Every structure is written in C-alpha cells, then in structure tokens.
Amino acid sequence: MTDDDAGEGAGGREVVVPMRVYKAVTVFSTLFAVVCVVGGFIVLDEATDRARLPASEVDPVVALLGVGVIVLGAATYAFSTRFRTSEMGKSKDDAAEGSDNG
C-alpha cells in the first residue's frame, strides 16, 4: 500500500458539504444524540427502579432498550463528526500537511 492509498482511505471517511448543511447536520444530530442519551438513561432508570431493584427483578428487555437508545445517540454523534466544510481546511489525518511538533 502506498502513501497515496493511505491518504485516500483517511479522506474517504469525511464528507465535505456546504456550510449551511454542515450547520444543520451538526445542530440536529447533536440534539438527537443528547435526547437519545438522556432518554436512554431514563428508560434504563425505569427498568432498574432507580437502581434499587435486585438483579433478579430488573426488566432485561427494557434495560436493553435503554442501552440501545444510548448507543444510538452515541453512534449518531460519532457519524455526524464525519461532516466538514471546505472552509475548515485539511483534516488532521491528511498526509500532505507538515508536522511542527518536534
């Protein structure tokens, strides 16, 4: 594998969009992620009755649903970080960028 191939792989994960789209994706995906994480913890809290139930009485389906909603929020936020605009400059993974530390 050449250096050019490695650079294409790293840059292929980013999506360059106009600033207006970037702002919309950032705002709404962050909002969705926060709602999912908070909602997931609320559902998980209900499944365990505020962590007071013994393990044998915890509703596993509701608990897994809560964890799943938390993971959905985290995945949404992680996916949204792939977007950038052309005005943002080069990514930190770009091989053409020089290093000044050291």
RAJO-V409129 format. One record per residue. N is the residue number from 1. RES is the residue in three letters. NEAR is the number of other C-alpha atoms within 12 Angstrom. D_LAST is the distance of its C-alpha to the last C-alpha in Angstrom with 1 decimal. Layout:
N | RES | NEAR | D_LAST
N | RES | NEAR | D_LAST
This chain:
1 | MET | 8 | 26.7
2 | THR | 9 | 24.7
3 | ASP | 13 | 21.5
4 | ASP | 13 | 23.9
5 | ASP | 13 | 25.9
6 | ALA | 16 | 23.0
7 | GLY | 21 | 22.1
8 | GLU | 18 | 25.8
9 | GLY | 16 | 26.0
10 | ALA | 20 | 23.3
11 | GLY | 22 | 24.7
12 | GLY | 16 | 28.2
13 | ARG | 20 | 27.9
14 | GLU | 26 | 27.6
15 | VAL | 22 | 30.7
16 | VAL | 24 | 30.5
17 | VAL | 20 | 33.4
18 | PRO | 16 | 34.8
19 | MET | 17 | 33.9
20 | ARG | 16 | 37.3
21 | VAL | 19 | 37.1
22 | TYR | 25 | 33.6
23 | LYS | 18 | 35.0
24 | ALA | 18 | 38.0
25 | VAL | 28 | 36.2
26 | THR | 25 | 33.8
27 | VAL | 18 | 36.7
28 | PHE | 18 | 39.2
29 | SER | 27 | 37.0
30 | THR | 25 | 35.6
31 | LEU | 20 | 39.1
32 | PHE | 26 | 40.4
33 | ALA | 28 | 37.7
34 | VAL | 23 | 38.4
35 | VAL | 23 | 42.2
36 | CYS | 28 | 41.8
37 | VAL | 27 | 39.8
38 | VAL | 22 | 42.1
39 | GLY | 25 | 45.2
40 | GLY | 28 | 44.0
41 | PHE | 28 | 43.8
42 | ILE | 23 | 47.2
43 | VAL | 28 | 48.7
44 | LEU | 28 | 47.1
45 | ASP | 24 | 48.5
46 | GLU | 24 | 51.9
47 | ALA | 27 | 51.9
48 | THR | 24 | 51.3
49 | ASP | 19 | 53.5
50 | ARG | 15 | 50.7
51 | ALA | 18 | 49.6
52 | ARG | 13 | 53.1
53 | LEU | 15 | 54.6
54 | PRO | 12 | 54.7
55 | ALA | 13 | 52.8
56 | SER | 10 | 56.2
57 | GLU | 16 | 57.0
58 | VAL | 20 | 53.8
59 | ASP | 21 | 54.3
60 | PRO | 20 | 51.9
61 | VAL | 16 | 52.3
62 | VAL | 22 | 51.5
63 | ALA | 27 | 48.6
64 | LEU | 21 | 47.1
65 | LEU | 24 | 47.8
66 | GLY | 27 | 45.8
67 | VAL | 25 | 42.8
68 | GLY | 22 | 43.1
69 | VAL | 27 | 43.1
70 | ILE | 27 | 39.9
71 | VAL | 23 | 38.2
72 | LEU | 25 | 39.5
73 | GLY | 28 | 37.9
74 | ALA | 25 | 34.6
75 | ALA | 21 | 34.7
76 | THR | 27 | 35.8
77 | TYR | 26 | 32.9
78 | ALA | 20 | 30.4
79 | PHE | 20 | 32.1
80 | SER | 29 | 32.0
81 | THR | 24 | 28.2
82 | ARG | 23 | 28.3
83 | PHE | 29 | 29.8
84 | ARG | 27 | 28.0
85 | THR | 22 | 29.1
86 | SER | 17 | 28.2
87 | GLU | 13 | 27.3
88 | MET | 16 | 24.6
89 | GLY | 12 | 22.2
90 | LYS | 19 | 20.1
91 | SER | 26 | 19.6
92 | LYS | 15 | 16.3
93 | ASP | 20 | 17.4
94 | ASP | 22 | 18.0
95 | ALA | 19 | 16.6
96 | ALA | 16 | 17.1
97 | GLU | 12 | 14.5
98 | GLY | 12 | 11.2
99 | SER | 10 | 7.8
100 | ASP | 5 | 6.1
101 | ASN | 4 | 3.7
102 | GLY | 4 | 0.0
